[in-house]
């Protein structure tokens, strides 16, 4: 997870970063960071019975922030029904399960 220095606290977006000026023979101190902890979402996609993991080839989970109908990051394919998406900025996300290009209405467990 990357963060950029800014006052009064570090920021996630480079456009919000603040510069630090260094001059000859002058020490610059007190440029501290508050690094946010990495967030992770993981779980299992189950078949209709709610107990048996979905083991179809090509199962993937898409993670979307903001508009749930927008594009997002996709987890690696899973053949055992589980997923894990790491290095997330703390926040609110929507999850969508897909298998073999067919959208599924499955119970997501996390």
N, CA, C and O of each residue as an XYZ file, in Angstrom:
440
protein
N       0.844     -1.157      0.000
C       0.000      0.000      0.000
C       0.901      1.236      0.000
O       1.834      1.328      0.798
N       0.623      2.169     -0.884
C       1.402      3.401     -0.983
C       0.639      4.553     -0.350
O      -0.582      4.651     -0.463
N       1.377      5.408      0.308
C       0.813      6.663      0.789
C       1.812      7.769      0.483
O       3.008      7.514      0.345
N       1.325      8.980      0.378
C       2.132     10.147      0.057
C       2.143     11.082      1.257
O       1.156     11.185      1.985
N       3.276     11.766      1.459
C       3.378     12.680      2.579
C       2.567     13.943      2.317
O       2.570     14.497      1.218
N       1.863     14.384      3.381
C       1.128     15.647      3.382
C       0.868     16.017      4.837
O       0.896     15.158      5.719
N       0.616     17.295      5.081
C       0.239     17.728      6.429
C      -1.234     18.075      6.429
O      -1.682     18.707      5.472
N      -2.014     17.713      7.420
C      -1.593     17.178      8.706
C      -1.454     15.654      8.723
O      -0.985     15.105      9.720
N      -1.839     14.963      7.669
C      -1.668     13.506      7.635
C      -1.400     13.045      6.212
O      -1.732     13.739      5.251
N      -0.791     11.857      6.082
C      -0.463     11.333      4.758
C      -1.741     11.061      3.963
O      -2.824     10.928      4.532
N      -1.594     10.981      2.632
C      -2.753     10.845      1.734
C      -2.550      9.660      0.792
O      -1.420      9.226      0.570
N      -3.648      9.138      0.240
C      -3.604      7.980     -0.642
C      -3.351      8.364     -2.100
O      -2.786      7.570     -2.852
N      -3.754      9.557     -2.507
C      -3.661      9.972     -3.908
C      -2.453     10.881     -4.126
O      -2.219     11.811     -3.355
N      -1.691     10.603     -5.181
C      -0.496     11.410     -5.455
C      -0.845     12.866     -5.752
O      -0.034     13.757     -5.495
N      -2.035     13.121     -6.287
C      -2.436     14.500     -6.571
C      -2.629     15.324     -5.309
O      -2.625     16.554     -5.359
N      -2.801     14.640     -4.161
C      -2.983     15.335     -2.889
C      -1.679     15.473     -2.102
O      -1.669     16.067     -1.024
N      -0.575     14.928     -2.633
C       0.715     14.975     -1.937
C       1.227     16.407     -1.870
O       0.899     17.250     -2.704
N       2.042     16.652     -0.850
C       2.679     17.955     -0.697
C       4.185     17.778     -0.846
O       4.738     16.755     -0.441
N       4.844     18.770     -1.423
C       6.287     18.681     -1.635
C       7.044     19.043     -0.364
O       6.509     19.691      0.536
N       8.283     18.614     -0.311
C       9.202     18.950      0.778
C      10.412     19.610      0.124
O      11.007     19.042     -0.793
N      10.778     20.795      0.585
C      11.910     21.528      0.023
C      13.160     21.246      0.852
O      13.155     21.406      2.073
N      14.215     20.830      0.189
C      15.503     20.587      0.843
C      16.487     21.652      0.363
O      16.599     21.921     -0.834
N      17.198     22.252      1.322
C      18.181     23.271      0.999
C      19.534     22.851      1.552
O      19.609     22.104      2.528
N      20.592     23.330      0.932
C      21.945     23.005      1.381
C      22.135     23.413      2.836
O      21.755     24.508      3.251
N      22.729     22.510      3.590
C      23.092     22.728      4.986
C      21.903     23.019      5.898
O      22.066     23.647      6.945
N      20.706     22.567      5.509
C      19.518     22.732      6.339
C      18.877     21.356      6.503
O      18.577     20.682      5.518
N      18.669     20.943      7.759
C      18.028     19.657      8.024
C      16.516     19.820      7.982
O      15.968     20.756      8.564
N      15.844     18.902      7.288
C      14.390     18.880      7.247
C      13.949     17.727      8.136
O      14.320     16.580      7.888
N      13.167     18.014      9.162
C      12.723     16.988     10.106
C      11.207     17.046     10.275
O      10.551     17.975      9.804
N      10.669     16.045     10.948
C       9.242     16.043     11.282
C       8.332     15.683     10.133
O       7.150     16.028     10.155
N       8.847     15.003      9.136
C       8.014     14.591      8.000
C       7.529     13.165      8.254
O       7.993     12.212      7.628
N       6.581     13.042      9.191
C       6.102     11.742      9.655
C       4.927     11.248      8.814
O       4.204     12.035      8.202
N       4.754      9.923      8.800
C       3.659      9.280      8.070
C       2.711      8.601      9.039
O       3.097      8.214     10.142
N       1.469      8.461      8.613
C       0.480      7.636      9.292
C       0.006      6.606      8.270
O      -0.991      6.824      7.582
N       0.716      5.491      8.170
C       0.426      4.489      7.146
C      -0.813      3.685      7.523
O      -0.853      3.057      8.581
N      -1.822      3.705      6.656
C      -3.054      2.957      6.910
C      -2.791      1.459      6.771
O      -2.007      1.027      5.927
N      -3.453      0.689      7.606
C      -3.316     -0.755      7.511
C      -4.003     -1.269      6.263
O      -5.047     -0.762      5.854
N      -3.401     -2.285      5.665
C      -3.957     -2.910      4.476
C      -5.265     -3.610      4.832
O      -5.370     -4.265      5.869
N      -6.249     -3.464      3.968
C      -7.521     -4.154      4.145
C      -7.569     -5.344      3.198
O      -6.927     -5.338      2.147
N      -8.328     -6.360      3.574
C      -8.474     -7.574      2.775
C      -9.923     -8.037      2.873
O     -10.537     -7.962      3.937
N     -10.464     -8.518      1.752
C     -11.787     -9.142      1.727
C     -11.604    -10.545      1.187
O     -10.981    -10.740      0.144
N     -12.150    -11.526      1.899
C     -12.051    -12.918      1.448
C     -13.311    -13.654      1.840
O     -14.069    -13.201      2.698
N     -13.528    -14.778      1.215
C     -14.709    -15.575      1.528
C     -14.837    -16.755      0.584
O     -13.869    -17.171     -0.054
N     -16.046    -17.284      0.505
C     -16.343    -18.457     -0.318
C     -17.628    -18.206     -1.085
O     -18.557    -17.602     -0.547
N     -17.701    -18.659     -2.338
C     -18.924    -18.614     -3.128
C     -19.524    -20.017     -3.074
O     -18.865    -20.998     -3.416
N     -20.790    -20.101     -2.637
C     -21.457    -21.395     -2.453
C     -22.479    -21.667     -3.548
O     -22.985    -20.746     -4.189
N     -22.772    -22.945     -3.748
C     -23.853    -23.360     -4.636
C     -25.184    -22.976     -3.989
O     -25.212    -22.469     -2.867
N     -26.290    -23.222     -4.705
C     -27.608    -22.830     -4.225
C     -27.947    -23.382     -2.843
O     -28.747    -22.776     -2.131
N     -27.366    -24.513     -2.442
C     -27.683    -25.090     -1.136
C     -27.076    -24.301      0.021
O     -27.420    -24.549      1.177
N     -26.169    -23.345     -0.270
C     -25.568    -22.514      0.758
C     -24.515    -23.208      1.593
O     -24.006    -22.626      2.550
N     -24.169    -24.472      1.243
C     -23.194    -25.227      2.030
C     -22.039    -25.772      1.194
O     -20.937    -25.958      1.710
N     -22.281    -26.029     -0.084
C     -21.276    -26.630     -0.955
C     -20.549    -25.541     -1.738
O     -21.187    -24.798     -2.484
N     -19.215    -25.429     -1.583
C     -18.476    -24.412     -2.348
C     -18.640    -24.617     -3.860
O     -18.655    -25.751     -4.339
N     -18.759    -23.531     -4.593
C     -18.860    -23.580     -6.051
C     -17.471    -23.829     -6.616
O     -16.562    -23.030     -6.390
N     -17.296    -24.909     -7.336
C     -15.972    -25.291     -7.829
C     -15.869    -25.229     -9.344
O     -15.049    -25.931     -9.936
N     -16.687    -24.401     -9.979
C     -16.629    -24.269    -11.438
C     -15.319    -23.625    -11.869
O     -14.787    -22.750    -11.185
N     -14.809    -24.067    -13.006
C     -13.633    -23.434    -13.582
C     -14.016    -22.035    -14.032
O     -15.099    -21.822    -14.578
N     -13.119    -21.082    -13.801
C     -13.359    -19.720    -14.251
C     -14.128    -18.864    -13.264
O     -14.593    -17.785    -13.631
N     -14.276    -19.306    -12.033
C     -14.937    -18.499    -11.021
C     -14.054    -17.304    -10.679
O     -12.863    -17.467    -10.416
N     -14.631    -16.107    -10.681
C     -13.884    -14.921    -10.273
C     -14.809    -13.994     -9.504
O     -16.030    -14.045     -9.645
N     -14.204    -13.154     -8.695
C     -14.933    -12.164     -7.915
C     -14.473    -10.795     -8.364
O     -13.273    -10.532     -8.435
N     -15.431     -9.908     -8.671
C     -15.091     -8.537     -9.033
C     -15.414     -7.637     -7.849
O     -16.487     -7.732     -7.252
N     -14.482     -6.777     -7.526
C     -14.596     -5.845     -6.415
C     -14.751     -4.443     -6.999
O     -13.915     -4.004     -7.789
N     -15.819     -3.736     -6.613
C     -16.102     -2.420     -7.171
C     -16.317     -1.430     -6.031
O     -17.051     -1.726     -5.089
N     -15.691     -0.268     -6.103
C     -15.991      0.803     -5.151
C     -16.746      1.876     -5.906
O     -16.551      2.050     -7.109
N     -17.609      2.597     -5.205
C     -18.412      3.629     -5.863
C     -19.655      3.015     -6.471
O     -20.433      2.366     -5.772
N     -19.848      3.210     -7.753
C     -21.022      2.702     -8.471
C     -20.944      1.185     -8.602
O     -20.001      0.686     -9.216
N     -21.899      0.425     -8.049
C     -21.823     -1.033     -8.137
C     -21.932     -1.568     -9.561
O     -21.592     -2.724     -9.813
N     -22.400     -0.744    -10.493
C     -22.512     -1.188    -11.892
C     -21.259     -0.827    -12.695
O     -21.201     -1.095    -13.895
N     -20.270     -0.231    -12.057
C     -19.047      0.176    -12.738
C     -18.033     -0.955    -12.815
O     -18.292     -2.079    -12.385
N     -16.873     -0.628    -13.374
C     -15.781     -1.594    -13.475
C     -15.003     -1.613    -12.173
O     -15.010     -0.651    -11.404
N     -14.328     -2.739    -11.946
C     -13.540     -2.855    -10.732
C     -12.399     -3.821    -10.911
O     -12.078     -4.225    -12.029
N     -11.783     -4.191     -9.799
C     -10.681     -5.154     -9.801
C     -11.247     -6.559     -9.689
O     -12.237     -6.789     -8.994
N     -10.602     -7.505    -10.387
C     -11.056     -8.891    -10.373
C     -10.028     -9.755     -9.674
O      -8.824     -9.620     -9.891
N     -10.532    -10.656     -8.820
C      -9.647    -11.588     -8.138
C      -9.167    -12.650     -9.125
O      -9.803    -12.862    -10.157
N      -8.059    -13.316     -8.823
C      -7.619    -14.436     -9.674
C      -8.689    -15.524     -9.709
O      -9.465    -15.670     -8.764
N      -8.729    -16.290    -10.807
C      -9.687    -17.396    -10.915
C      -9.501    -18.358     -9.753
O      -8.385    -18.589     -9.287
N     -10.613    -18.912     -9.295
C     -10.590    -19.855     -8.187
C     -11.295    -21.136     -8.611
O     -12.364    -21.086     -9.221
N     -10.705    -22.277     -8.294
C     -11.344    -23.549     -8.633
C     -11.915    -24.239     -7.399
O     -12.508    -25.312     -7.506
N     -11.736    -23.620     -6.211
C     -12.266    -24.236     -4.989
C     -13.348    -23.399     -4.315
O     -13.760    -23.708     -3.196
N     -13.813    -22.342     -4.981
C     -14.891    -21.525     -4.448
C     -14.444    -20.392     -3.547
O     -15.262    -19.550     -3.175
N     -13.166    -20.345     -3.183
C     -12.698    -19.289     -2.281
C     -12.089    -18.129     -3.061
O     -11.661    -18.285     -4.204
N     -12.062    -16.976     -2.425
C     -11.417    -15.801     -3.014
C     -10.775    -14.977     -1.906
O     -11.176    -15.060     -0.745
N      -9.784    -14.189     -2.272
C      -9.137    -13.273     -1.346
C      -8.582    -12.111     -2.164
O      -7.824    -12.314     -3.113
N      -8.963    -10.900     -1.791
C      -8.499     -9.698     -2.476
C      -7.813     -8.832     -1.418
O      -8.450     -8.402     -0.456
N      -6.519     -8.577     -1.596
C      -5.724     -7.885     -0.589
C      -5.254     -6.522     -1.091
O      -5.573     -6.107     -2.205
N      -4.497     -5.846     -0.253
C      -3.922     -4.531     -0.537
C      -4.987     -3.515     -0.904
O      -4.809     -2.724     -1.831
N      -6.104     -3.537     -0.171
C      -7.195     -2.612     -0.421
C      -7.068     -1.385      0.467
O      -6.614     -1.473      1.608
N      -7.468     -0.258     -0.062
C      -7.614      0.933      0.742
C      -8.837      0.726      1.624
O      -9.875      0.291      1.126
N      -8.751      1.022      2.918
C      -9.948      0.879      3.746
C     -11.104      1.663      3.143
O     -10.934      2.818      2.753
N     -12.277      1.047      3.063
C     -13.437      1.695      2.471
C     -14.582      0.721      2.283
O     -14.597     -0.352      2.887
N     -15.536      1.090      1.452
C     -16.732      0.302      1.185
C     -16.681     -0.220     -0.240
O     -16.363      0.523     -1.169
N     -16.995     -1.508     -0.413
C     -16.898     -2.164     -1.714
C     -18.138     -3.000     -2.000
O     -18.852     -3.407     -1.084
N     -18.385     -3.251     -3.283
C     -19.402     -4.191     -3.743
C     -18.679     -5.397     -4.331
O     -17.613     -5.256     -4.930
N     -19.263     -6.593     -4.157
C     -18.681     -7.823     -4.683
C     -19.638     -8.441     -5.696
O     -20.851     -8.444     -5.491
N     -19.086     -8.966     -6.794
C     -19.888     -9.663     -7.809
C     -19.165    -10.947     -8.178
O     -17.972    -10.932     -8.482
N     -19.893    -12.061     -8.151
C     -19.327    -13.358     -8.524
C     -19.669    -13.652     -9.971
O     -20.790    -13.389    -10.408
N     -18.713    -14.198    -10.725
C     -18.922    -14.596    -12.125
C     -18.271    -15.950    -12.341
O     -17.228    -16.250    -11.759
N     -18.894    -16.766    -13.182
C     -18.323    -18.061    -13.539
C     -18.552    -18.299    -15.018
O     -19.682    -18.213    -15.498
N     -17.495    -18.595    -15.734
C     -17.578    -18.905    -17.159
C     -18.426    -17.903    -17.922
O     -19.280    -18.272    -18.728
N     -18.172    -16.623    -17.654
C     -18.866    -15.519    -18.318
C     -20.361    -15.487    -18.054
O     -21.080    -14.744    -18.723
N     -20.859    -16.279    -17.087
C     -22.272    -16.261    -16.732
C     -22.388    -15.683    -15.329
O     -21.829    -16.243    -14.386
N     -23.093    -14.589    -15.174
C     -23.238    -13.964    -13.868
C     -24.088    -14.860    -12.974
O     -25.109    -15.391    -13.411
N     -23.676    -15.022    -11.756
C     -24.360    -15.895    -10.810
C     -25.007    -15.079     -9.698
O     -24.464    -14.064     -9.262
N     -26.144    -15.521     -9.257
C     -26.732    -14.963     -8.046
C     -26.470    -15.998     -6.955
O     -27.273    -16.904     -6.732
N     -25.368    -15.849     -6.300
C     -24.926    -16.805     -5.298
C     -24.755    -16.094     -3.965
O     -24.554    -14.881     -3.905
N     -24.839    -16.862     -2.924
C     -24.607    -16.342     -1.580
C     -23.113    -16.130     -1.389
O     -22.323    -17.059     -1.556
N     -22.723    -14.903     -1.038
C     -21.320    -14.598     -0.752
C     -21.132    -14.629      0.750
O     -21.901    -14.025      1.497
N     -20.129    -15.319      1.176
C     -19.821    -15.418      2.595
C     -18.456    -14.825      2.843
O     -17.525    -15.121      2.094
N     -18.294    -14.001      3.864
C     -17.004    -13.385      4.107
C     -16.582    -13.407      5.531
O     -15.505    -12.913      5.863
